[in-house]
Amino acid sequence: MERDVVVAADFSAGTTRIKQALARTGERWTFGLDPAGLRTYLAARGLELIADLSAAEYRARCLGMPGSGFEFYHVASARVVGLC
């Protein structure tokens, strides 16, 4: 999930509703990443980024269609440096 969604109070109307629903259950989003810094974040942990797919990209690849939903989700894959 993109970091801005987690830290911004009003990223979008949809995220505001989700955050309110989560708060009612005692849960909240606590972690998100800046997509531009993902490679560096992973490298600092001994991982190498293989792919970072946006919501539209992973829906097209995995579902075979655009689908609908929030665009701030990503699917990333990485490997341990030195193993592959």
Phi and psi in radians as a Rosetta constraint file:
Dihedral C 1 N 2 CA 2 C 2 CIRCULARHARMONIC -1.241 0.35
Dihedral N 2 CA 2 C 2 N 3 CIRCULARHARMONIC 2.410 0.35
Dihedral C 2 N 3 CA 3 C 3 CIRCULARHARMONIC -0.977 0.35
Dihedral N 3 CA 3 C 3 N 4 CIRCULARHARMONIC -0.698 0.35
Dihedral C 3 N 4 CA 4 C 4 CIRCULARHARMONIC -1.019 0.35
Dihedral N 4 CA 4 C 4 N 5 CIRCULARHARMONIC -0.538 0.35
Dihedral C 4 N 5 CA 5 C 5 CIRCULARHARMONIC -1.146 0.35
Dihedral N 5 CA 5 C 5 N 6 CIRCULARHARMONIC -0.673 0.35
Dihedral C 5 N 6 CA 6 C 6 CIRCULARHARMONIC -1.289 0.35
Dihedral N 6 CA 6 C 6 N 7 CIRCULARHARMONIC -0.752 0.35
Dihedral C 6 N 7 CA 7 C 7 CIRCULARHARMONIC -1.527 0.35
Dihedral N 7 CA 7 C 7 N 8 CIRCULARHARMONIC -0.427 0.35
Dihedral C 7 N 8 CA 8 C 8 CIRCULARHARMONIC -1.416 0.35
Dihedral N 8 CA 8 C 8 N 9 CIRCULARHARMONIC 2.314 0.35
Dihedral C 8 N 9 CA 9 C 9 CIRCULARHARMONIC -1.166 0.35
Dihedral N 9 CA 9 C 9 N 10 CIRCULARHARMONIC -0.581 0.35
Dihedral C 9 N 10 CA 10 C 10 CIRCULARHARMONIC -2.401 0.35
Dihedral N 10 CA 10 C 10 N 11 CIRCULARHARMONIC 1.023 0.35
Dihedral C 10 N 11 CA 11 C 11 CIRCULARHARMONIC -0.980 0.35
Dihedral N 11 CA 11 C 11 N 12 CIRCULARHARMONIC -0.800 0.35
Dihedral C 11 N 12 CA 12 C 12 CIRCULARHARMONIC -2.798 0.35
Dihedral N 12 CA 12 C 12 N 13 CIRCULARHARMONIC 2.874 0.35
Dihedral C 12 N 13 CA 13 C 13 CIRCULARHARMONIC -1.029 0.35
Dihedral N 13 CA 13 C 13 N 14 CIRCULARHARMONIC -0.687 0.35
Dihedral C 13 N 14 CA 14 C 14 CIRCULARHARMONIC -1.117 0.35
Dihedral N 14 CA 14 C 14 N 15 CIRCULARHARMONIC -0.741 0.35
Dihedral C 14 N 15 CA 15 C 15 CIRCULARHARMONIC -1.251 0.35
Dihedral N 15 CA 15 C 15 N 16 CIRCULARHARMONIC -0.555 0.35
Dihedral C 15 N 16 CA 16 C 16 CIRCULARHARMONIC -1.082 0.35
Dihedral N 16 CA 16 C 16 N 17 CIRCULARHARMONIC -0.772 0.35
Dihedral C 16 N 17 CA 17 C 17 CIRCULARHARMONIC -1.107 0.35
Dihedral N 17 CA 17 C 17 N 18 CIRCULARHARMONIC -0.734 0.35
Dihedral C 17 N 18 CA 18 C 18 CIRCULARHARMONIC -1.121 0.35
Dihedral N 18 CA 18 C 18 N 19 CIRCULARHARMONIC -0.791 0.35
Dihedral C 18 N 19 CA 19 C 19 CIRCULARHARMONIC -1.065 0.35
Dihedral N 19 CA 19 C 19 N 20 CIRCULARHARMONIC -0.679 0.35
Dihedral C 19 N 20 CA 20 C 20 CIRCULARHARMONIC -1.143 0.35
Dihedral N 20 CA 20 C 20 N 21 CIRCULARHARMONIC -0.734 0.35
Dihedral C 20 N 21 CA 21 C 21 CIRCULARHARMONIC -1.125 0.35
Dihedral N 21 CA 21 C 21 N 22 CIRCULARHARMONIC -0.735 0.35
Dihedral C 21 N 22 CA 22 C 22 CIRCULARHARMONIC -1.093 0.35
Dihedral N 22 CA 22 C 22 N 23 CIRCULARHARMONIC -0.753 0.35
Dihedral C 22 N 23 CA 23 C 23 CIRCULARHARMONIC -1.058 0.35
Dihedral N 23 CA 23 C 23 N 24 CIRCULARHARMONIC -0.651 0.35
Dihedral C 23 N 24 CA 24 C 24 CIRCULARHARMONIC -1.119 0.35
Dihedral N 24 CA 24 C 24 N 25 CIRCULARHARMONIC -0.443 0.35
Dihedral C 24 N 25 CA 25 C 25 CIRCULARHARMONIC -1.680 0.35
Dihedral N 25 CA 25 C 25 N 26 CIRCULARHARMONIC 0.017 0.35
Dihedral C 25 N 26 CA 26 C 26 CIRCULARHARMONIC 1.471 0.35
Dihedral N 26 CA 26 C 26 N 27 CIRCULARHARMONIC 0.196 0.35
Dihedral C 26 N 27 CA 27 C 27 CIRCULARHARMONIC -1.932 0.35
Dihedral N 27 CA 27 C 27 N 28 CIRCULARHARMONIC 2.875 0.35
Dihedral C 27 N 28 CA 28 C 28 CIRCULARHARMONIC -2.803 0.35
Dihedral N 28 CA 28 C 28 N 29 CIRCULARHARMONIC 2.776 0.35
Dihedral C 28 N 29 CA 29 C 29 CIRCULARHARMONIC -1.329 0.35
Dihedral N 29 CA 29 C 29 N 30 CIRCULARHARMONIC 2.313 0.35
Dihedral C 29 N 30 CA 30 C 30 CIRCULARHARMONIC -2.125 0.35
Dihedral N 30 CA 30 C 30 N 31 CIRCULARHARMONIC -0.151 0.35
Dihedral C 30 N 31 CA 31 C 31 CIRCULARHARMONIC -2.581 0.35
Dihedral N 31 CA 31 C 31 N 32 CIRCULARHARMONIC 2.354 0.35
Dihedral C 31 N 32 CA 32 C 32 CIRCULARHARMONIC -2.665 0.35
Dihedral N 32 CA 32 C 32 N 33 CIRCULARHARMONIC 2.819 0.35
Dihedral C 32 N 33 CA 33 C 33 CIRCULARHARMONIC -2.095 0.35
Dihedral N 33 CA 33 C 33 N 34 CIRCULARHARMONIC 2.588 0.35
Dihedral C 33 N 34 CA 34 C 34 CIRCULARHARMONIC -1.392 0.35
Dihedral N 34 CA 34 C 34 N 35 CIRCULARHARMONIC 2.027 0.35
Dihedral C 34 N 35 CA 35 C 35 CIRCULARHARMONIC -0.937 0.35
Dihedral N 35 CA 35 C 35 N 36 CIRCULARHARMONIC -0.600 0.35
Dihedral C 35 N 36 CA 36 C 36 CIRCULARHARMONIC -1.179 0.35
Dihedral N 36 CA 36 C 36 N 37 CIRCULARHARMONIC -0.406 0.35
Dihedral C 36 N 37 CA 37 C 37 CIRCULARHARMONIC -1.820 0.35
Dihedral N 37 CA 37 C 37 N 38 CIRCULARHARMONIC 0.126 0.35
Dihedral C 37 N 38 CA 38 C 38 CIRCULARHARMONIC -1.052 0.35
Dihedral N 38 CA 38 C 38 N 39 CIRCULARHARMONIC -0.809 0.35
Dihedral C 38 N 39 CA 39 C 39 CIRCULARHARMONIC -1.006 0.35
Dihedral N 39 CA 39 C 39 N 40 CIRCULARHARMONIC -0.794 0.35
Dihedral C 39 N 40 CA 40 C 40 CIRCULARHARMONIC -1.152 0.35
Dihedral N 40 CA 40 C 40 N 41 CIRCULARHARMONIC -0.739 0.35
Dihedral C 40 N 41 CA 41 C 41 CIRCULARHARMONIC -1.011 0.35
Dihedral N 41 CA 41 C 41 N 42 CIRCULARHARMONIC -0.832 0.35
Dihedral C 41 N 42 CA 42 C 42 CIRCULARHARMONIC -1.170 0.35
Dihedral N 42 CA 42 C 42 N 43 CIRCULARHARMONIC -0.742 0.35
Dihedral C 42 N 43 CA 43 C 43 CIRCULARHARMONIC -1.037 0.35
Dihedral N 43 CA 43 C 43 N 44 CIRCULARHARMONIC -0.650 0.35
Dihedral C 43 N 44 CA 44 C 44 CIRCULARHARMONIC -1.148 0.35
Dihedral N 44 CA 44 C 44 N 45 CIRCULARHARMONIC -0.248 0.35
Dihedral C 44 N 45 CA 45 C 45 CIRCULARHARMONIC -1.971 0.35
Dihedral N 45 CA 45 C 45 N 46 CIRCULARHARMONIC 0.287 0.35
Dihedral C 45 N 46 CA 46 C 46 CIRCULARHARMONIC 1.357 0.35
Dihedral N 46 CA 46 C 46 N 47 CIRCULARHARMONIC 0.397 0.35
Dihedral C 46 N 47 CA 47 C 47 CIRCULARHARMONIC -2.069 0.35
Dihedral N 47 CA 47 C 47 N 48 CIRCULARHARMONIC 2.631 0.35
Dihedral C 47 N 48 CA 48 C 48 CIRCULARHARMONIC -2.015 0.35
Dihedral N 48 CA 48 C 48 N 49 CIRCULARHARMONIC 2.214 0.35
Dihedral C 48 N 49 CA 49 C 49 CIRCULARHARMONIC -1.197 0.35
Dihedral N 49 CA 49 C 49 N 50 CIRCULARHARMONIC 2.251 0.35
Dihedral C 49 N 50 CA 50 C 50 CIRCULARHARMONIC -1.700 0.35
Dihedral N 50 CA 50 C 50 N 51 CIRCULARHARMONIC -0.832 0.35
Dihedral C 50 N 51 CA 51 C 51 CIRCULARHARMONIC -2.700 0.35
Dihedral N 51 CA 51 C 51 N 52 CIRCULARHARMONIC 2.556 0.35
Dihedral C 51 N 52 CA 52 C 52 CIRCULARHARMONIC -2.302 0.35
Dihedral N 52 CA 52 C 52 N 53 CIRCULARHARMONIC 1.852 0.35
Dihedral C 52 N 53 CA 53 C 53 CIRCULARHARMONIC -1.758 0.35
Dihedral N 53 CA 53 C 53 N 54 CIRCULARHARMONIC 2.297 0.35
Dihedral C 53 N 54 CA 54 C 54 CIRCULARHARMONIC -1.210 0.35
Dihedral N 54 CA 54 C 54 N 55 CIRCULARHARMONIC 2.967 0.35
Dihedral C 54 N 55 CA 55 C 55 CIRCULARHARMONIC -0.991 0.35
Dihedral N 55 CA 55 C 55 N 56 CIRCULARHARMONIC -0.780 0.35
Dihedral C 55 N 56 CA 56 C 56 CIRCULARHARMONIC -1.107 0.35
Dihedral N 56 CA 56 C 56 N 57 CIRCULARHARMONIC -0.717 0.35
Dihedral C 56 N 57 CA 57 C 57 CIRCULARHARMONIC -1.168 0.35
Dihedral N 57 CA 57 C 57 N 58 CIRCULARHARMONIC -0.811 0.35
Dihedral C 57 N 58 CA 58 C 58 CIRCULARHARMONIC -1.253 0.35
Dihedral N 58 CA 58 C 58 N 59 CIRCULARHARMONIC -0.539 0.35
Dihedral C 58 N 59 CA 59 C 59 CIRCULARHARMONIC -1.135 0.35
Dihedral N 59 CA 59 C 59 N 60 CIRCULARHARMONIC -0.769 0.35
Dihedral C 59 N 60 CA 60 C 60 CIRCULARHARMONIC -1.115 0.35
Dihedral N 60 CA 60 C 60 N 61 CIRCULARHARMONIC -0.742 0.35
Dihedral C 60 N 61 CA 61 C 61 CIRCULARHARMONIC -1.284 0.35
Dihedral N 61 CA 61 C 61 N 62 CIRCULARHARMONIC -0.786 0.35
Dihedral C 61 N 62 CA 62 C 62 CIRCULARHARMONIC -1.569 0.35
Dihedral N 62 CA 62 C 62 N 63 CIRCULARHARMONIC -0.549 0.35
Dihedral C 62 N 63 CA 63 C 63 CIRCULARHARMONIC -1.806 0.35
Dihedral N 63 CA 63 C 63 N 64 CIRCULARHARMONIC -0.240 0.35
Dihedral C 63 N 64 CA 64 C 64 CIRCULARHARMONIC 1.296 0.35
Dihedral N 64 CA 64 C 64 N 65 CIRCULARHARMONIC 0.230 0.35
Dihedral C 64 N 65 CA 65 C 65 CIRCULARHARMONIC -2.741 0.35
Dihedral N 65 CA 65 C 65 N 66 CIRCULARHARMONIC 2.817 0.35
Dihedral C 65 N 66 CA 66 C 66 CIRCULARHARMONIC -1.081 0.35
Dihedral N 66 CA 66 C 66 N 67 CIRCULARHARMONIC -0.681 0.35
Dihedral C 66 N 67 CA 67 C 67 CIRCULARHARMONIC 1.203 0.35
Dihedral N 67 CA 67 C 67 N 68 CIRCULARHARMONIC -3.056 0.35
Dihedral C 67 N 68 CA 68 C 68 CIRCULARHARMONIC -2.390 0.35
Dihedral N 68 CA 68 C 68 N 69 CIRCULARHARMONIC 2.828 0.35
Dihedral C 68 N 69 CA 69 C 69 CIRCULARHARMONIC 2.421 0.35
Dihedral N 69 CA 69 C 69 N 70 CIRCULARHARMONIC -2.996 0.35
Dihedral C 69 N 70 CA 70 C 70 CIRCULARHARMONIC -1.325 0.35
Dihedral N 70 CA 70 C 70 N 71 CIRCULARHARMONIC 2.458 0.35
Dihedral C 70 N 71 CA 71 C 71 CIRCULARHARMONIC -1.570 0.35
Dihedral N 71 CA 71 C 71 N 72 CIRCULARHARMONIC -0.014 0.35
Dihedral C 71 N 72 CA 72 C 72 CIRCULARHARMONIC -1.536 0.35
Dihedral N 72 CA 72 C 72 N 73 CIRCULARHARMONIC -0.030 0.35
Dihedral C 72 N 73 CA 73 C 73 CIRCULARHARMONIC -1.485 0.35
Dihedral N 73 CA 73 C 73 N 74 CIRCULARHARMONIC 2.580 0.35
Dihedral C 73 N 74 CA 74 C 74 CIRCULARHARMONIC -2.338 0.35
Dihedral N 74 CA 74 C 74 N 75 CIRCULARHARMONIC 2.751 0.35
Dihedral C 74 N 75 CA 75 C 75 CIRCULARHARMONIC -2.141 0.35
Dihedral N 75 CA 75 C 75 N 76 CIRCULARHARMONIC 2.111 0.35
Dihedral C 75 N 76 CA 76 C 76 CIRCULARHARMONIC -2.106 0.35
Dihedral N 76 CA 76 C 76 N 77 CIRCULARHARMONIC 2.587 0.35
Dihedral C 76 N 77 CA 77 C 77 CIRCULARHARMONIC -2.195 0.35
Dihedral N 77 CA 77 C 77 N 78 CIRCULARHARMONIC 2.568 0.35
Dihedral C 77 N 78 CA 78 C 78 CIRCULARHARMONIC -2.564 0.35
Dihedral N 78 CA 78 C 78 N 79 CIRCULARHARMONIC 2.861 0.35
Dihedral C 78 N 79 CA 79 C 79 CIRCULARHARMONIC -2.301 0.35
Dihedral N 79 CA 79 C 79 N 80 CIRCULARHARMONIC 2.741 0.35
Dihedral C 79 N 80 CA 80 C 80 CIRCULARHARMONIC -1.246 0.35
Dihedral N 80 CA 80 C 80 N 81 CIRCULARHARMONIC 2.251 0.35
Dihedral C 80 N 81 CA 81 C 81 CIRCULARHARMONIC -1.103 0.35
Dihedral N 81 CA 81 C 81 N 82 CIRCULARHARMONIC 2.315 0.35
Dihedral C 81 N 82 CA 82 C 82 CIRCULARHARMONIC 1.605 0.35
Dihedral N 82 CA 82 C 82 N 83 CIRCULARHARMONIC -0.154 0.35
Dihedral C 82 N 83 CA 83 C 83 CIRCULARHARMONIC -1.690 0.35
Dihedral N 83 CA 83 C 83 N 84 CIRCULARHARMONIC -0.449 0.35
